[in-house]
Amino acid sequence: MLILLLQSQAENTAKIKKAGLIDNMQDLLAATALLLVFEGIMPFVRPAMSRQMALLVAKMDDKSLRTGGFISMMAGLLILYFIK
């Protein structure tokens, strides 16, 4: 009887963990979808300005790009910290 109870509990735990993984994957896919939507707004609305911005970014030095990337990552982590 105890063995059946432990097996049932183990199966339930595995199901819960699997469901959590699926939820996390859905969250990741939703976040990726939102990223693509936001990234596509500017080229769709103002393609010429997007092209100019891309040229400006191409001319930036590595330090400036890294600084901008770091600030962007930290802002994203801060937002995640507050919503989770």
C-alpha positions as CSV (number, residue, x, y, z in Angstrom):
1,M,0.0,0.0,0.0
2,L,2.8,2.4,0.9
3,I,4.6,1.6,-2.3
4,L,1.5,2.4,-4.4
5,L,1.1,5.7,-2.5
6,L,4.7,6.7,-3.1
7,Q,4.5,5.8,-6.8
8,S,1.3,7.8,-7.2
9,Q,2.9,10.7,-5.4
10,A,6.0,10.5,-7.7
11,E,3.8,10.4,-10.8
12,N,1.9,13.4,-9.6
13,T,5.2,15.3,-8.9
14,A,6.5,14.4,-12.4
15,K,3.3,15.7,-13.9
16,I,3.5,18.9,-12.0
17,K,7.1,19.5,-13.0
18,K,6.3,18.7,-16.6
19,A,3.4,21.2,-16.5
20,G,5.7,23.8,-15.0
21,L,8.2,23.3,-17.8
22,I,5.4,23.7,-20.4
23,D,4.2,26.9,-18.7
24,N,7.8,28.2,-18.7
25,M,8.2,27.4,-22.4
26,Q,4.9,29.2,-23.2
27,D,6.1,32.2,-21.3
28,L,9.4,32.1,-23.2
29,L,7.6,31.8,-26.5
30,A,5.2,34.7,-25.6
31,A,8.2,36.9,-24.7
32,T,9.9,36.0,-27.9
33,A,6.8,36.8,-29.9
34,L,6.5,40.2,-28.1
35,L,10.1,41.0,-28.9
36,L,9.5,40.3,-32.5
37,V,6.4,42.5,-32.5
38,F,8.2,45.4,-30.9
39,E,11.3,45.0,-33.1
40,G,9.1,45.1,-36.2
41,I,7.1,48.2,-35.3
42,M,9.8,50.8,-36.3
43,P,10.7,49.3,-39.7
44,F,7.0,48.9,-40.5
45,V,6.1,52.5,-39.5
46,R,9.2,54.3,-40.5
47,P,11.5,52.2,-42.8
48,A,13.7,55.1,-43.8
49,M,14.4,56.1,-40.2
50,S,15.1,52.5,-39.4
51,R,17.7,52.3,-42.1
52,Q,19.4,55.5,-40.9
53,M,19.4,54.1,-37.3
54,A,21.0,50.9,-38.6
55,L,23.7,52.9,-40.4
56,L,24.4,54.9,-37.2
57,V,24.7,51.7,-35.1
58,A,27.0,50.2,-37.7
59,K,29.3,53.2,-37.3
60,M,29.4,53.0,-33.4
61,D,32.5,51.8,-31.7
62,D,32.5,48.6,-29.7
63,K,32.5,50.3,-26.3
64,S,29.3,52.2,-27.0
65,L,27.6,49.1,-28.4
66,R,28.6,47.1,-25.3
67,T,27.4,49.9,-23.0
68,G,24.0,50.1,-24.7
69,G,23.7,46.3,-24.7
70,F,24.5,46.2,-21.0
71,I,22.0,48.9,-20.1
72,S,19.4,47.1,-22.1
73,M,20.1,43.8,-20.4
74,M,20.0,45.4,-16.9
75,A,16.7,47.2,-17.7
76,G,15.2,43.8,-18.8
77,L,16.4,42.0,-15.7
78,L,15.0,44.8,-13.5
79,I,11.7,44.6,-15.2
80,L,11.7,40.8,-14.8
81,Y,12.6,41.1,-11.2
82,F,9.6,43.4,-10.5
83,I,7.1,41.3,-12.4
84,K,8.1,37.9,-11.1
